Amino acid sequence: MGKIIPILLAVIGLALGGGAGYFLRPPPEEKLAENPCGEVPPAPTESHGEEVPPGEPTVEYVKLNNQFVVPIVESGSVTALIILSLNLEVTIGSTEKVYAVEPKLRDLFLQVLFDHANAGGFRGTFTETSNMDDLRVALLEAARQSLGESVKAVLISDIVRQDNK
């Protein structure tokens, strides 16, 4: 009997919590009309290939599978590690192409990241806008070596510096 009471209380608590969550959930969002103000969207000025219906995305985002780890070396020893997660903004339909050349792409990105680290780009306030812009431009140039103009941008989704002490 002593073991049944705690189990019974746990089951009752779960049922009450589930019921409260069900009844207190937010109402479903209503879809807004595509153009609630009645405005006419601007016509595209230039066409590059396929016609994209208004409101449809023209790019997609590809998350690279693993993080990048970059050592910061000073006086012959590793003093810190930079860990980054990168995403690519590519034209629609380029995702498979990105995954097909991912090993080469990772190699190019690592070389850019090592060069950036060796130039001191990850020292001090490494998240300063100018530092990050320089890094993004260099990564974009490297991505375009493998994938051409289908790459629109390289996005740094996570960046962490871990100092060794």
C-alpha positions in Angstrom: 0.0 0.0 0.0 2.9 2.3 0.8 4.3 2.0 -2.7 1.0 2.5 -4.5 0.3 6.0 -3.1 3.3 7.7 -4.7 2.7 6.0 -8.0 -1.0 7.0 -7.9 -0.1 10.6 -7.0 2.4 10.7 -9.9 -0.3 9.4 -12.4 -2.8 11.9 -11.1 -0.3 14.8 -11.4 0.6 13.8 -14.9 -3.1 13.6 -15.9 -3.8 17.0 -14.4 -0.7 18.6 -15.9 -1.6 17.2 -19.4 -5.2 18.4 -19.1 -4.1 21.9 -18.0 -1.7 22.0 -20.9 -4.4 21.0 -23.4 -6.9 23.5 -22.2 -4.5 26.4 -21.7 -2.7 26.0 -25.1 -2.6 29.1 -27.3 -5.2 29.4 -30.1 -4.1 28.3 -33.6 -2.6 31.2 -35.6 -4.8 32.4 -38.4 -3.1 32.8 -41.8 -3.1 36.4 -42.9 -4.1 37.2 -46.5 -1.1 37.5 -48.8 -1.8 41.1 -49.3 -4.1 42.4 -46.6 -3.7 46.1 -47.5 -4.6 45.5 -51.2 -1.2 46.7 -52.4 0.2 45.3 -55.6 3.6 43.8 -55.1 6.3 45.4 -57.3 7.0 43.5 -60.5 10.5 41.9 -60.8 12.8 44.1 -62.9 15.1 41.3 -64.1 14.5 37.6 -64.7 17.3 35.0 -64.3 15.9 31.7 -65.5 12.7 30.4 -63.9 9.9 32.6 -62.9 9.3 32.6 -59.2 5.7 33.3 -58.1 5.4 36.3 -55.8 5.8 35.5 -52.2 7.8 32.3 -52.9 11.3 32.1 -51.4 14.2 32.3 -53.9 16.8 30.9 -51.5 17.1 28.0 -49.1 19.4 27.4 -46.2 21.8 24.5 -45.8 23.2 23.6 -42.4 26.7 22.1 -42.6 26.7 18.8 -40.7 29.5 19.4 -38.2 31.0 22.3 -36.3 34.3 23.8 -37.2 37.0 23.8 -34.5 39.9 26.3 -35.0 42.8 26.3 -32.6 44.4 29.6 -31.6 48.2 29.1 -31.4 50.4 31.6 -29.6 54.1 30.9 -28.9 53.9 27.4 -30.2 51.0 26.2 -28.0 47.2 26.2 -28.3 45.8 29.0 -26.1 42.2 28.8 -27.2 39.7 27.1 -29.4 37.1 28.7 -31.7 34.0 26.6 -32.4 31.7 27.7 -35.3 28.6 26.4 -36.9 28.0 27.5 -40.5 25.0 27.6 -42.8 24.9 28.4 -46.5 22.3 30.5 -48.2 21.9 29.0 -51.7 19.5 29.2 -54.6 16.5 26.9 -54.6 17.5 23.4 -55.6 21.2 23.7 -54.7 21.0 21.7 -51.4 22.1 18.4 -52.9 25.0 20.1 -54.7 26.2 21.5 -51.4 26.1 18.1 -49.7 27.8 16.5 -52.7 30.9 18.7 -52.3 30.8 19.1 -48.5 34.2 17.5 -47.9 35.9 19.9 -50.3 33.8 22.8 -48.9 34.8 22.0 -45.3 38.5 21.9 -46.4 38.2 25.3 -48.0 36.4 26.7 -45.0 39.0 25.3 -42.6 41.8 26.9 -44.6 40.0 30.3 -44.5 39.4 29.9 -40.7 43.0 28.9 -40.0 44.2 31.9 -42.1 41.8 34.2 -40.2 43.1 32.8 -36.8 46.8 33.2 -37.8 46.1 36.8 -38.9 44.8 37.5 -35.4 41.1 37.6 -36.4 40.0 35.7 -33.3 42.0 37.7 -30.8 40.5 40.4 -28.6 36.9 41.4 -29.6 36.7 38.9 -32.4 33.0 39.3 -32.8 33.4 43.0 -33.8 31.4 43.7 -36.9 34.4 44.4 -39.2 36.1 41.2 -38.1 33.0 39.1 -38.7 32.3 40.8 -42.1 35.9 40.1 -43.3 35.4 36.4 -42.2 32.1 36.1 -44.0 33.5 37.6 -47.2 36.4 35.2 -47.2 34.1 32.2 -46.5 31.8 33.3 -49.3 34.7 33.5 -51.7 35.8 30.0 -50.7 32.2 28.6 -51.1 31.9 30.1 -54.6 35.1 28.3 -55.6 33.3 25.0 -55.2 29.6 25.9 -55.8 29.8 29.0 -58.0 27.1 31.8 -57.9 24.5 29.5 -56.4 25.9 30.5 -53.0 24.4 33.8 -51.9 25.9 34.0 -48.4 27.7 32.2 -45.6 25.9 32.5 -42.3 27.7 32.1 -38.9 25.0 30.6 -36.8 27.1 29.9 -33.7 30.5 31.0 -32.5 32.2 30.2 -29.2 35.7 30.9 -28.0 37.1 28.6 -25.3 40.3 29.8 -23.6 42.7 27.3 -22.2 43.7 28.2 -18.7 
